[in-house]
Amino acid sequence: METAELAGRDLTSGSIHRNIWYLAIPMMLESGIQNVSQLLDTYWVGQLGSAALATVTLSVTIRWVLNSLANGLGVGGMAIVARRVGERDDLSTQHAVWQTILLGIGVSVGISILGVALARPLLVLLGAEAEVLRLGLSYLHVVMGGMFALVLVFIVNSLLRGAGEARLAMTVLLVCTAVNVILEPLLIWGWGPFPSLGVVGSAWANVLGFSVGLCVQAVILLRGRARVAINMHDLAPDPRLMRNIILIALPSTAQMILRSSSRLVIVGLVGMFGTFALAGYGVANRMLLILLIPLFGLGNAASTLVGQNLGASKPKRAERNAWWVAAYAVGIMAVTATFLFAYARPIIAFFDATPQVIAIGGEAIRFIAPTLVFSALGVVLGGAFSGAGDTLPAMIINLATLWGLEVALAYALVHWAGQGLTGIWWGRAAANVANGVIFAIWFRAGKWKQRRV
């Protein structure tokens, strides 16, 4: 095997805590950038009324489900890239990068076609009323047309993180967000020479932002100034490596589909209670997701650290990294969830002052926010499993907690126990607790250390 000394920080030696924060800070900043985009999107769309908020709630949930078909590819490629970097094999790293991108191109085209075909039946299934259905179709058609950029930005950023290039991944997302933030009010309200597109303007701003980010990624990969690059002399498809990437990606893809489709069912249950319920849940869910986004940054750090240390034949160090990242995540979530719990109603009112929306959104946050401490444990240890290339546990745990507990309990409490929306909040809270506990027990067993990729 040909090897070459790769530039960049060695994450397999030295202080564990320094290495964690070397990766975690840019990854959390990257996540924080997403927070800004989510908040501004919710604010601008909220100015259009409760129907617009309900539209984005349904449409984004559908997009997440379809995105899940491709997100696993990023995990599969990241696991292999992290191992090859840990082994100091830059030629194999470059090869894995291009093969993952080829897979992403094919999958993104398929998702675009599927999304356009399923947009109307899914919106109808979720109980969209006439105005929400009309707006939702326009929104989804734009987003699905730009799925190529959305999918590839996610995949390439996963590869950058796997190589330890967290700062470059952060820069790409910063560019995406900056374009999105600038264009969104211009396209929603039609300021200056721009057309007034309403909710559809939010979709166009999102797609254009990711398209610019994809161009930035192309420059990074073609110039070869990062640990990951595209080798222009090695562009032929490699079915064997693609198969390995897919085998790692399949359980991860399945668990992401389980997660996003369970959210689709929950949105469907909420939709039974009308547009105000959808708007209130939509804002509350955005706020809860915003709290989780920094944890995804820490989970990505755990993935990179575990993958590279296993590649360097240091399984004990890989485990210590994962537990320390999990400890930091739990501490951060304890603080932020307490704040959200205390100011739930004023935060909801900032985005939509309708009394019914405030009451529903505030109740959802106060039920669910305290259980996010357990979600922190699950997110980070799930990332550690992904870095090891052992993606089956996450799929099984999410099947058990999201479908076996959250969806089943919420459905039962709504339809059989007459608990209304409160039953939905109980289901989600119970699933969060179970998810974190089971992840910790499974990770402690340690079989992931033996996984070869």
Residue pairs with C-beta under 8 A, 6 or more apart in sequence:
1 89
1 92
2 89
2 91
3 87
3 88
3 89
3 90
3 91
4 88
4 89
4 90
4 91
5 88
6 85
6 88
6 90
6 93
6 227
7 227
8 163
8 164
8 165
8 227
9 19
9 22
9 164
11 19
11 22
11 23
11 164
11 304
11 305
11 308
11 309
12 86
12 308
12 309
12 311
12 312
12 314
12 317
16 317
16 320
16 321
16 324
17 324
19 305
19 321
20 301
20 305
20 321
20 324
20 325
20 328
22 166
23 161
23 164
23 166
23 300
23 301
23 304
23 305
24 297
24 298
24 301
24 325
24 328
26 166
26 167
26 169
26 170
27 161
27 166
27 169
27 170
27 297
27 298
27 300
27 301
28 294
28 297
28 298
29 170
29 297
30 166
30 169
30 170
30 173
30 174
30 297
31 293
31 294
31 295
31 296
31 297
32 293
32 294
32 297
33 170
33 173
33 174
33 177
34 173
34 177
34 293
35 290
35 293
35 294
36 177
36 181
37 177
37 180
37 181
38 286
38 289
38 290
38 293
39 286
39 290
40 181
40 184
41 56
41 180
41 184
41 202
41 206
42 53
42 56
42 282
42 283
42 286
42 351
43 350
43 351
44 184
44 185
44 188
44 202
45 52
45 53
45 55
45 56
45 188
45 199
45 202
46 52
46 53
46 283
46 351
46 352
48 188
48 198
48 199
50 275
50 276
50 279
50 352
50 354
50 357
51 129
51 131
51 132
51 135
51 275
51 279
52 135
52 198
52 199
53 278
53 279
53 282
53 283
53 351
53 352
53 357
54 128
54 132
54 275
54 278
54 279
54 282
55 128
55 132
55 135
55 136
55 139
55 199
56 139
56 199
56 202
56 282
57 267
57 278
57 279
57 281
57 282
57 285
58 123
58 126
58 128
58 132
58 136
58 267
58 271
58 278
59 123
59 136
59 139
59 140
59 143
59 203
61 126
61 260
61 263
61 264
61 267
62 115
62 118
62 119
62 122
62 123
62 126
62 140
62 264
63 115
63 140
63 143
63 144
64 260
64 263
65 257
65 260
65 261
65 263
65 264
66 111
66 114
66 115
66 118
66 144
66 147
67 111
67 147
67 150
67 151
67 154
67 256
67 260
68 253
68 256
68 257
68 259
68 260
68 261
69 107
69 110
69 111
69 114
69 253
69 257
70 104
70 107
70 108
70 111
70 151
70 154
70 155
70 253
71 154
71 252
71 253
71 256
72 249
72 250
72 251
72 252
72 253
72 254
72 256
72 391
73 100
73 103
73 104
73 107
73 155
73 245
73 246
73 249
73 253
74 100
74 104
74 154
74 155
74 157
74 158
74 159
75 158
75 248
75 249
75 252
75 303
75 386
75 391
76 100
76 244
76 245
76 246
76 247
76 248
76 249
76 252
76 389
76 391
77 96
77 97
77 99
77 100
77 103
77 155
77 158
77 159
77 162
77 245
77 249
78 158
78 159
78 161
78 162
78 303
78 304
78 307
78 386
78 387
79 162
79 248
79 303
79 307
79 386
79 387
79 388
79 389
79 391
79 453
80 96
80 100
80 162
80 241
80 244
80 245
80 248
80 389
80 453
81 93
81 96
81 97
81 100
81 159
81 162
81 163
81 228
81 307
82 162
82 163
82 303
82 304
82 306
82 307
82 308
82 311
82 387
83 307
83 308
83 310
83 311
83 389
83 453
84 90
84 92
84 93
84 96
84 311
85 93
85 162
85 163
85 164
85 227
85 307
85 308
85 311
86 307
86 308
86 309
86 310
86 311
86 312
87 311
87 312
90 227
91 231
93 163
93 227
93 228
94 228
94 229
94 230
94 231
94 234
95 231
95 234
95 238
95 241
96 159
96 241
96 245
97 159
97 221
97 228
97 229
97 230
98 230
98 231
98 234
98 235
99 237
99 238
99 241
99 242
99 245
100 155
100 159
100 245
101 152
101 155
101 156
101 230
102 237
102 242
103 242
103 245
103 246
104 151
104 152
104 155
104 156
105 148
105 152
107 151
108 147
108 148
108 150
108 151
108 152
109 148
111 144
111 147
111 151
112 144
112 145
112 147
112 148
115 140
115 143
115 144
115 147
116 140
116 141
116 144
116 145
119 136
119 137
119 140
119 141
119 144
120 133
120 137
122 264
123 132
123 133
123 136
123 137
123 140
124 133
125 268
126 264
126 267
126 268
126 271
127 268
127 271
127 272
128 136
128 271
129 275
132 275
132 278
135 198
135 199
135 200
138 199
138 200
138 203
139 199
139 200
139 202
139 203
140 203
142 200
142 203
142 204
142 207
143 150
143 203
143 206
143 207
145 207
146 206
146 207
146 208
146 210
146 211
149 207
149 210
149 211
149 213
149 214
150 206
150 207
150 210
152 214
152 217
153 172
153 173
153 176
153 210
153 213
153 214
153 217
156 172
156 214
156 217
156 221
157 169
157 172
157 173
157 217
158 300
159 228
160 166
160 168
160 169
160 172
160 220
160 226
160 228
161 169
161 300
161 303
161 304
162 228
162 303
162 304
162 307
162 387
163 226
163 227
163 228
163 304
164 227
164 304
164 308
165 226
165 227
165 228
166 300
166 301
166 304
168 220
168 226
171 216
172 213
172 216
172 217
172 220
173 213
175 209
175 212
175 213
175 216
176 209
176 210
176 212
176 213
177 209
178 209
179 205
179 208
179 209
179 212
179 213
180 205
180 206
180 208
180 209
180 210
183 201
183 204
183 205
183 208
183 209
184 201
184 202
184 205
184 206
185 191
186 192
186 194
186 201
186 205
187 194
187 195
187 197
187 200
187 201
187 202
187 204
187 205
188 196
188 197
188 198
188 199
188 201
188 202
188 205
189 196
189 201
190 196
190 197
190 201
197 204
220 226
221 228
221 229
221 230
222 229
222 230
222 232
223 229
224 230
244 453
248 389
248 391
248 453
249 391
250 391
251 391
251 392
251 394
251 395
252 386
252 391
252 394
252 395
254 395
255 391
255 394
255 395
255 397
255 398
255 399
258 395
258 398
258 399
258 402
258 403
259 398
259 402
262 402
262 403
262 406
262 407
265 407
265 411
266 406
266 407
266 410
266 424
266 427
266 428
267 278
267 281
269 410
269 411
269 414
269 424
270 277
270 278
270 281
270 421
270 424
271 277
271 278
272 414
273 360
273 420
273 421
276 354
276 356
276 357
276 360
277 356
277 360
277 421
279 352
279 354
279 357
279 361
280 348
280 352
280 356
280 357
280 358
280 359
280 360
280 361
280 364
281 360
281 361
281 364
281 421
283 348
283 351
283 352
283 357
283 361
284 344
284 348
284 360
284 361
284 362
284 364
284 365
284 368
285 364
287 340
287 347
287 348
287 365
288 340
288 364
288 365
288 368
288 369
288 372
291 333
291 336
291 337
291 340
291 369
291 372
292 372
292 375
292 379
294 332
294 336
295 329
295 332
295 333
295 375
295 376
295 379
295 380
296 379
296 383
298 325
298 328
298 329
298 332
298 379
298 380
298 383
299 325
299 329
299 379
299 380
299 382
299 383
299 384
300 383
301 325
301 383
302 321
302 322
302 325
302 326
302 380
302 381
302 383
302 384
302 387
303 383
303 384
303 386
303 387
304 387
305 318
305 321
305 322
305 325
305 387
306 318
306 319
306 321
306 322
306 383
306 384
306 387
306 388
307 387
307 388
307 389
309 315
309 317
309 318
309 321
310 318
310 387
310 388
310 449
310 451
315 449
318 384
318 387
318 388
318 449
319 446
319 449
321 384
322 380
322 381
322 384
322 443
325 380
325 383
325 384
326 376
326 377
326 380
326 381
326 384
326 440
329 376
329 377
329 379
329 380
330 373
330 376
330 377
332 376
333 372
333 373
333 375
333 376
334 373
337 369
337 370
337 372
337 373
340 347
340 365
340 369
341 365
341 366
341 369
341 370
344 361
344 362
344 365
344 366
344 369
345 358
345 359
345 361
345 362
347 365
348 357
348 358
348 361
348 362
348 365
349 358
352 358
352 361
360 421
363 421
363 422
363 425
364 421
364 424
364 425
367 422
367 425
367 426
367 428
367 429
368 425
368 428
368 429
368 432
370 429
371 428
371 429
371 430
371 432
371 433
372 432
373 436
374 432
374 433
374 434
374 435
374 436
374 437
375 432
375 435
375 436
376 436
377 436
377 437
377 439
377 440
378 397
378 432
378 435
378 436
378 438
378 439
381 439
381 440
381 442
381 443
382 394
382 397
382 439
384 443
384 448
385 391
385 393
385 394
385 443
385 448
386 394
388 448
388 449
388 451
389 451
389 452
389 453
390 447
390 448
390 451
393 439
393 442
393 443
393 448
394 439
397 435
397 438
397 439
397 442
398 435
400 434
400 438
401 431
401 434
401 435
401 438
402 431
402 435
405 427
405 430
405 431
405 434
406 427
406 428
406 430
406 431
407 427
408 427
409 423
409 426
409 427
409 430
409 431
410 423
410 424
410 426
410 427
410 428
411 427
412 423
413 419
413 422
413 423
413 424
413 426
413 427
414 420
414 421
414 423
414 424
417 423
419 426
